[in-house]
């Protein structure tokens, strides 16, 4: 009973935090350094396009003024409108889109982590409050794991870990999202709701990432290889038909 009460308190606290965030306009911070870097590059490219376009418009107006001996008030007005239009268009487009799920595990470890973090951020609004809290925690964990995987390279053990992060984790969330929203709160045969199954599954993955990080820090690649095969079995069909594979 005490454990259930504690779990309920945590769930309510997480729900209150998410509600407060939504009232404030939603949480826009990045869950990890990888996704933050992708956003920074995206917005830097946007700013560069705006600056180049504005400079081009101003230069064109100056050249036109020299050729026709002044552009007058009308020319200045048109130039100002062109600058405003350029800022409005390039400030809004192109938008930063989450990467396709099928491409999350592509590229080097840093790319995989950054894409997965960005994809997880895009899924947060559709997740229950406790799961959002776990996604934020996993984002921090992925930063450390990505750096460790970069230093080791694509060994058999790390390939399995990449599958956990780049395939099994997103597939668990995608499977949950395919469940109709009105069924996510109904208890299944084991007495748990899909919301609870997702939260527990994310909690287990968070715990596994923590253990993997510790093993990598200790250089224990043999044990990591064994854990990788176990993870592939355990999470390969996570939430399939609303259930996990047996432990």
ZATI-64742 format. One line per 10 residues: number of its first residue (from 1); their letters; for each residue x, z, y of C-alpha. Coordinates in steps of 0.1 Angstrom, whole numbers, plus 5000, padded with zeros to 4 digits. Layout:
<recs>
NUM	A	X,Z,Y | ...
</recs>
This chain:
<recs>
1	XXXXXXXXXX	5000,5000,5000 | 5028,5009,5024 | 5045,4976,5017 | 5013,4957,5024 | 5007,4976,5056 | 5043,4968,5067 | 5038,4931,5059 | 5005,4930,5078 | 5022,4947,5108 | 5050,4921,5108
11	XXXXXXXXXX	5024,4893,5105 | 5004,4906,5134 | 5035,4911,5155 | 5047,4875,5148 | 5012,4862,5156 | 5012,4879,5189 | 5046,4865,5198 | 5035,4830,5189 | 5002,4834,5209 | 5022,4846,5239
21	XXXXXXXXXX	5045,4816,5236 | 5016,4792,5234 | 5000,4807,5265 | 5032,4803,5283 | 5032,4766,5274 | 5049,4767,5240 | 5084,4775,5229 | 5108,4747,5239 | 5141,4764,5231 | 5162,4749,5203
31	XXXXXXXXXX	5164,4768,5170 | 5200,4759,5166 | 5231,4744,5182 | 5227,4711,5163 | 5193,4703,5176 | 5203,4715,5211 | 5232,4690,5211 | 5209,4662,5201 | 5186,4671,5230 | 5215,4673,5254
41	XXXXXXXXXX	5228,4639,5244 | 5193,4625,5247 | 5186,4639,5282 | 5221,4630,5294 | 5215,4594,5284 | 5182,4596,5303 | 5199,4609,5334 | 5225,4582,5331 | 5199,4555,5329 | 5181,4569,5360
51	XXXXXXXXXX	5213,4571,5380 | 5224,4536,5371 | 5190,4522,5379 | 5187,4540,5412 | 5222,4529,5423 | 5213,4493,5413 | 5181,4494,5434 | 5199,4508,5464 | 5227,4482,5461 | 5202,4455,5458
61	XXXXXXXXXX	5184,4467,5489 | 5217,4468,5508 | 5227,4433,5497 | 5193,4420,5507 | 5196,4437,5541 | 5229,4421,5547 | 5217,4387,5537 | 5185,4387,5557 | 5199,4409,5585 | 5178,4440,5576
71	XXXXXXXXXX	5149,4448,5553 | 5128,4466,5578 | 5103,4494,5571 | 5085,4474,5545 | 5118,4469,5526 | 5126,4505,5528 | 5091,4514,5515 | 5094,4490,5486 | 5129,4504,5478 | 5116,4539,5478
81	XXXXXXXXXX	5087,4530,5455 | 5110,4512,5432 | 5132,4543,5430 | 5102,4566,5423 | 5090,4542,5396 | 5123,4541,5380 | 5127,4579,5380 | 5091,4583,5366 | 5095,4557,5338 | 5130,4566,5327
91	XXXXXXXXXX	5123,4603,5330 | 5094,4600,5306 | 5107,4573,5282 | 5121,4570,5257 | 5109,4602,5243 | 5130,4623,5218 | 5113,4618,5185 | 5120,4639,5154 | 5140,4621,5127 | 5121,4608,5097
101	XXXXXXXXXX	5121,4632,5068 | 5137,4607,5045 | 5168,4605,5067 | 5174,4642,5071 | 5201,4643,5044 | 5220,4613,5057 | 5253,4614,5075 | 5279,4642,5076 | 5271,4679,5075 | 5268,4683,5112
111	XXXXXXXXXX	5244,4653,5115 | 5223,4667,5086 | 5220,4701,5102 | 5212,4687,5136 | 5185,4664,5123 | 5170,4691,5100 | 5168,4716,5129 | 5152,4690,5152 | 5127,4681,5124 | 5119,4718,5118
121	XXXXXXXXXX	5112,4723,5155 | 5087,4695,5154 | 5069,4712,5125 | 5066,4747,5141 | 5032,4742,5159 | 5015,4735,5126 | 5030,4765,5108 | 5016,4801,5105 | 5032,4827,5127 | 5054,4844,5100
131	XXXXXXXXXX	5067,4809,5089 | 5076,4801,5126 | 5097,4833,5127 | 5115,4822,5095 | 5121,4787,5108 | 5138,4802,5138 | 5160,4823,5115 | 5169,4794,5093 | 5179,4774,5124 | 5206,4800,5132
141	XXXXXXXXXX	5217,4801,5096 | 5220,4763,5094 | 5245,4763,5123 | 5269,4784,5103 | 5263,4766,5071 | 5269,4732,5087 | 5303,4742,5099 | 5312,4755,5065 | 5301,4724,5047 | 5322,4703,5071
151	XXXXXXXXXX	5353,4721,5061 | 5347,4716,5024 | 5335,4680,5021 | 5312,4664,4996 | 5320,4683,4965 | 5293,4685,4937 | 5284,4721,4947 | 5279,4712,4984 | 5258,4681,4975 | 5233,4704,4959
161	XXXXXXXXXX	5233,4726,4989 | 5226,4696,5011 | 5197,4688,4989 | 5183,4723,4995 | 5186,4720,5032 | 5179,4683,5038 | 5153,4677,5010 | 5137,4707,4994 | 5132,4727,5026 | 5115,4699,5045
171	XXXXXXXXXX	5095,4689,5014 | 5081,4725,5011 | 5069,4723,5047 | 5055,4687,5043 | 5036,4697,5012 | 5021,4726,5030 | 5010,4704,5059 | 4993,4680,5034 | 4970,4709,5024 | 4938,4707,5045
181	XXXXXXXXXX	4938,4733,5072 | 4906,4750,5061 | 4921,4756,5026 | 4954,4771,5038 | 4939,4806,5041 | 4921,4806,5007 | 4936,4825,4978 | 4948,4805,4949 | 4950,4814,4912 | 4979,4838,4918
191	XXXXXXXXXX	4960,4857,4946 | 4982,4841,4973 | 4971,4817,5001 | 4992,4786,5009 | 5001,4803,5041 | 5016,4832,5021 | 5033,4808,4996 | 5049,4789,5024 | 5061,4821,5041 | 5075,4835,5009
201	XXXXXXXXXX	5091,4802,5000 | 5109,4800,5034 | 5120,4836,5031 | 5136,4828,4997 | 5153,4797,5011 | 5166,4818,5041 | 5179,4843,5016 | 5196,4816,4995 | 5212,4801,5026 | 5226,4835,5034
211	XXXXXXXXXX	5240,4839,4999 | 5255,4804,5000 | 5271,4811,5034 | 5287,4843,5020 | 5300,4824,4989 | 5314,4796,5010 | 5332,4822,5032 | 5347,4837,5001 | 5357,4803,4987 | 5337,4808,4956
221	XXXXXXXXXX	5329,4771,4948 | 5324,4776,4911 | 5295,4801,4916 | 5282,4779,4943 | 5280,4749,4919 | 5259,4771,4895 | 5237,4782,4924 | 5232,4746,4935 | 5218,4736,4901 | 5196,4766,4901
231	XXXXXXXXXX	5183,4758,4936 | 5176,4722,4926 | 5154,4735,4897 | 5138,4763,4917 | 5129,4744,4948 | 5127,4708,4936 | 5089,4711,4932 | 5082,4738,4958 | 5046,4741,4967 | 5037,4712,4945
241	XXXXXXX	4999,4713,4941 | 5002,4746,4961 | 5025,4763,4937 | 5062,4768,4931 | 5081,4762,4900 | 5084,4793,4878 | 5115,4815,4886
</recs>
